[in-house]
C-alpha cells in the first residue's frame, strides 16, 4: 500500500551529459557513450533503491529527451531537417526534427536499456514512452499532413515497442502525455483513442502521465498564468476514467489543482505527485505525507501511489536524491497512520 515510484527521468551524471539542463548534450561519444549510458542506468537504479522507492525506473539515462530519444530510431524522420517550432500550444519553442516519409522502427528502440534495468533490479520496473499526442506536438510533419493520422502511425510503433518491453519483463509501461493538459478537446476527440492503440494487448500495467511540465522557466511562467485553480484535469479525467489505461500519473504538490478532481478518475490507480520538480528545495517527509493524506480524501490508499510531479532531468542530482528520500519517507509516515489502514 502507498508504494512509491517516480514519473520518469532523473538527472544524469555530469560525466555523461551536461548537468541541470533539458536536452542536455552528451559528453561522451561512440562506445564510451554506450558504456556510460549503461553505467548511469545502474546508478539510477541503485539510487532509487537506496532511497526506498518501491517501483523503480531506468531514469531515462539513455535518452537525451523523453520524446526525441524514441524518435531517433524511427525511419521516416529527418533529424538533419530541424525546424524551430512552438510546442504545447506555443508555450515555448524547440528545434524539432521533421517527418518526411512513412514511419517505421528500425528495430527495438529501448530494449537494450530496459534489459539492463530488468537484469539489475529485483524490484518492479516501470518504463516510460512518449504518448502519441505529445509526439505529434513535438515534431514537424511534411508527410502525413494530418495530426490524427500522424498520431495513429506513432501509436502503432509505440505498441510494437511496448509489447517488446513487456516481454522483457517490464511491469509498468507509462505513456507520457503532457499534451493532454493543453489540447483538451483533442484528448477526448482522438487523443485517448491513439493512447489505446499504443497500449493495445499489453498484459503489464499501463499508465498515462499528465503533468504541467518540467521545472523549466517556460512552464513555471505558464503555470503562473493559470489562475487560482488549475482545472485542466476536470476536462480529461472523466474520459480517462472510462479508458482502458490502468493508472493515471498527475501533478499535485505545490500546485493549484483542486484535489477533489481526483474523484473523477473512478477506479483508476492514481500516481499522485507529492514531489515538486520545479522547487530548488527538498520536501520534508511531513510535507510529502500531507500531500498524500490530502489525496486520500478522494482516492483510497490501496489505489494511491506516491510519485513525483514530473521528470527530474533538469534538477541538481543531489537535490533529486534528497527528494527521492523524502518521497519514500513521507509515504512511510502515512503508512504508519491509522487512517492508512
C-alpha positions in Angstrom: 0.0 0.0 0.0 1.2 3.5 -0.9 4.0 2.1 -2.9 6.3 4.9 -4.3 7.5 5.4 -7.8 8.8 8.2 -10.0 7.4 9.9 -13.1 10.3 9.0 -15.2 13.6 10.9 -15.6 16.4 11.5 -13.2 19.4 13.9 -13.6 22.2 12.4 -15.5 25.8 12.2 -14.0 27.9 15.2 -15.2 30.4 12.8 -16.8 27.6 11.6 -19.1 25.7 14.8 -20.0 25.7 18.5 -19.3 24.0 18.9 -15.9 20.9 20.9 -14.9 19.6 21.5 -18.5 16.9 19.9 -20.6 18.1 18.4 -23.9 21.5 18.1 -22.2 24.3 17.5 -24.7 26.2 14.2 -24.3 29.8 14.5 -23.0 30.8 11.1 -24.4 30.6 9.5 -27.9 30.9 6.2 -29.6 31.2 3.1 -27.4 32.2 5.2 -24.4 28.7 6.8 -24.7 27.0 3.4 -24.8 29.0 2.3 -21.8 28.3 5.5 -19.9 24.5 5.1 -20.5 24.6 1.6 -19.1 26.6 2.7 -16.1 24.3 5.6 -15.5 21.2 3.3 -15.7 22.7 1.0 -13.0 23.5 4.0 -10.8 19.9 5.4 -11.2 18.5 2.0 -10.1 20.8 1.9 -7.1 20.0 5.5 -6.0 16.2 4.7 -6.2 16.7 1.5 -4.2 18.8 3.3 -1.6 16.1 6.0 -1.3 13.4 3.4 -0.7 11.5 3.7 -4.0 9.3 0.7 -4.5 8.7 0.7 -8.3 11.9 1.9 -10.0 12.7 3.3 -13.4 15.8 3.4 -15.6 15.7 7.2 -15.0 15.7 7.7 -18.8 19.5 7.8 -18.6 20.0 6.6 -22.2 17.8 9.4 -23.7 18.6 13.0 -24.3 14.9 13.8 -24.3 11.8 11.8 -23.4 10.3 12.3 -26.9 13.3 12.5 -29.2 15.0 9.5 -27.5 12.3 7.4 -29.1 12.3 9.2 -32.4 16.0 8.7 -33.1 15.4 5.1 -34.0 12.3 5.7 -36.3 12.7 5.7 -40.1 10.9 8.5 -41.9 12.2 11.2 -39.5 14.9 13.6 -40.7 17.0 14.9 -37.8 19.1 16.9 -40.2 15.9 18.8 -41.1 15.3 20.5 -37.8 12.9 23.5 -37.6 12.1 25.8 -34.8 8.5 25.1 -33.7 6.2 26.2 -30.9 5.2 23.2 -28.7 2.5 22.8 -26.0 0.3 25.4 -27.8 3.4 27.7 -28.3 4.2 27.7 -24.6 7.9 27.5 -25.7 9.9 26.9 -28.8 12.2 24.0 -29.6 14.3 22.8 -32.5 12.5 19.6 -33.7 13.1 17.1 -36.5 10.7 16.6 -39.4 8.6 13.7 -40.6 9.5 13.3 -44.2 8.2 9.8 -45.1 6.3 6.7 -43.8 7.2 5.8 -40.2 8.6 2.6 -39.1 11.0 1.4 -36.4 14.5 0.4 -37.5 14.4 -2.1 -34.7 13.9 -2.1 -30.9 14.4 1.4 -29.6 14.7 0.9 -25.8 15.0 -2.8 -25.4 18.7 -2.7 -24.5 18.4 -0.2 -21.6 15.2 -1.9 -20.4 17.1 -5.2 -20.4 19.9 -3.7 -18.4 17.5 -2.3 -15.9 15.5 -5.6 -15.7 18.6 -7.6 -15.1 19.9 -5.5 -12.3 16.9 -4.9 -10.1 14.6 -7.3 -8.4 12.0 -4.5 -7.7 9.1 -3.9 -10.1 10.3 -1.9 -13.1 8.5 0.9 -14.8 9.5 2.2 -18.3 8.3 5.4 -19.9 7.4 6.1 -23.5 6.2 9.3 -25.1 2.5 9.3 -25.9 1.2 9.7 -29.4 -0.4 13.2 -29.0 2.7 14.5 -27.3 5.0 13.2 -30.0 2.8 14.9 -32.6 3.2 18.1 -30.7 7.0 17.8 -30.6 7.8 17.2 -34.2 7.3 18.8 -37.6 5.4 17.0 -40.3 5.8 17.1 -44.1 4.4 13.7 -44.9 1.1 12.8 -43.2 -0.5 16.3 -43.2 -3.0 15.4 -40.5 -2.4 15.2 -36.8 -4.7 12.3 -36.2 -3.1 10.2 -39.0 0.4 11.1 -37.6 -0.6 10.1 -34.1 -2.1 6.8 -35.3 1.1 6.0 -37.1 3.2 6.7 -34.0 0.7 4.7 -31.8 1.3 1.6 -33.9 5.1 2.0 -33.5 4.7 2.6 -29.7 2.6 -0.5 -29.4 5.3 -2.6 -31.1 7.9 -1.2 -28.7 5.7 -1.6 -25.6 5.0 -5.2 -26.4 8.7 -5.9 -26.6 9.4 -4.1 -23.3 6.6 -6.1 -21.6 8.2 -9.3 -23.0 11.5 -8.3 -21.4 9.7 -8.2 -18.0 8.8 -4.5 -17.6 6.0 -4.4 -15.0 4.5 -0.9 -15.8 4.6 0.9 -19.2 3.8 4.6 -18.9 2.9 6.8 -21.8 3.9 10.4 -21.1 1.2 12.8 -22.4 1.8 16.4 -21.1 -0.1 17.5 -24.2 -3.3 16.1 -22.6 -3.2 19.2 -20.3 -3.1 21.6 -23.3 -5.3 20.3 -26.1 -8.3 19.4 -24.0 -10.9 18.9 -26.8 -8.5 16.8 -28.9 -7.8 14.5 -25.9 -11.5 13.4 -25.9 -11.7 13.6 -29.7 -8.8 11.4 -30.6 -6.0 11.5 -28.0 -7.3 8.7 -25.9 -8.1 6.6 -29.0 -4.4 7.0 -30.0 -3.4 6.1 -26.5 -5.5 2.9 -26.7 -3.7 1.9 -29.9 -0.4 2.4 -28.2 -1.4 0.2 -25.2 -3.3 -2.5 -27.1 -2.8 -6.0 -26.0 -0.3 -5.2 -23.1 -0.5 -7.7 -20.3 1.5 -5.5 -17.9 0.1 -2.4 -16.1 -0.4 0.6 -18.3 -0.2 4.2 -17.1 -0.5 7.7 -18.6 1.4 10.7 -17.2 -0.3 14.1 -17.4 1.5 17.0 -15.7 2.2 20.7 -16.1 5.7 20.1 -17.3 9.3 20.0 -16.3 10.6 22.6 -13.8 11.8 24.9 -16.5 11.1 28.6 -16.6 8.7 28.5 -19.6 6.5 26.0 -17.7 6.8 28.0 -14.4 5.6 31.1 -16.2 2.7 29.3 -17.9 1.5 27.9 -14.5 1.5 31.4 -13.1 -0.9 32.4 -15.8 -3.4 29.7 -15.0 -5.1 31.4 -12.1 -6.1 30.3 -8.6 -7.4 26.9 -9.7 -5.9 24.6 -12.3 -8.9 22.8 -13.7 -7.5 21.2 -16.9 -7.8 17.8 -15.4 -11.5 18.3 -15.0 -11.9 18.1 -18.8 -9.9 14.9 -19.3 -10.3 12.8 -16.2 -13.9 11.5 -17.0 -12.6 10.3 -20.3 -9.6 8.7 -18.7 -11.9 7.0 -16.1 -13.7 5.3 -19.0 -10.5 4.3 -20.7 -8.6 1.0 -20.8 -5.5 2.6 -19.1 -4.8 1.2 -15.6 -3.1 4.2 -13.9 -3.0 8.0 -14.1 0.1 9.9 -13.0 -0.6 13.6 -12.2 0.7 16.7 -10.6 -0.4 17.7 -7.0 2.5 19.0 -4.9 2.6 22.8 -4.7 0.1 23.0 -7.5 -3.3 24.7 -7.7 -5.1 21.5 -8.8 -8.3 21.1 -6.8 -7.8 17.7 -5.2 -11.5 16.8 -5.5 -10.9 16.3 -9.2 -9.1 13.0 -8.3 -12.6 11.5 -7.6 -13.3 11.9 -11.4 -10.8 9.1 -12.1 -13.2 6.4 -10.9 -11.5 3.2 -10.0 -8.1 4.0 -11.7 -4.9 3.8 -9.8 -3.6 7.3 -9.1 0.1 8.2 -9.1 -0.1 11.3 -7.0 2.6 13.9 -7.5 3.9 14.5 -4.0 7.3 16.0 -5.1 7.6 19.4 -6.7 10.1 19.2 -9.5 10.1 23.0 -10.0 11.4 23.7 -6.5 15.0 24.0 -5.6 14.3 22.8 -2.0 13.8 19.2 -0.9 10.5 18.5 0.6 10.4 17.2 4.2 8.8 13.8 4.8 6.0 15.6 6.6 5.2 17.8 3.6 5.1 14.7 1.4 2.8 12.9 3.9 0.5 15.9 3.9 0.1 15.8 0.1 -0.6 12.0 0.3 -3.1 12.4 3.1 -4.9 15.2 1.2 -5.2 12.9 -1.8 -6.5 10.0 0.4 -9.7 12.1 1.0 -10.6 11.3 -2.7 -8.7 8.1 -3.6 -8.4 5.1 -1.3 -4.9 4.2 -0.1 -4.8 0.9 -1.9 -5.1 2.7 -5.2 -2.7 5.6 -4.4 1.0 5.5 -5.5 3.1 8.5 -4.2 5.2 9.8 -7.1 7.0 12.9 -8.4 5.1 15.6 -10.2 7.1 15.1 -13.4 10.6 14.0 -14.5 13.6 15.4 -12.7 16.1 15.5 -15.5 16.9 19.3 -15.2 17.5 19.2 -11.4 20.7 19.1 -9.5 21.5 15.4 -8.8 22.0 15.8 -5.0 18.7 17.7 -4.8 16.9 15.0 -6.7 18.3 12.3 -4.4 17.0 14.3 -1.4 13.6 14.5 -3.0 13.5 10.7 -3.6 14.4 10.1 0.0 11.7 12.5 1.2 9.1 10.7 -1.1 9.9 7.3 0.4 10.0 8.6 4.0 6.7 10.6 3.6 4.9 7.5 2.3 6.3 5.5 5.2 4.9 8.1 7.7 1.4 7.8 6.2 1.6 4.0 6.2 2.1 4.3 9.9 -1.0 6.4 10.5 -4.3 4.7 11.4 -6.1 6.5 8.5 -4.0 4.4 6.0 -5.1 1.1 7.3 
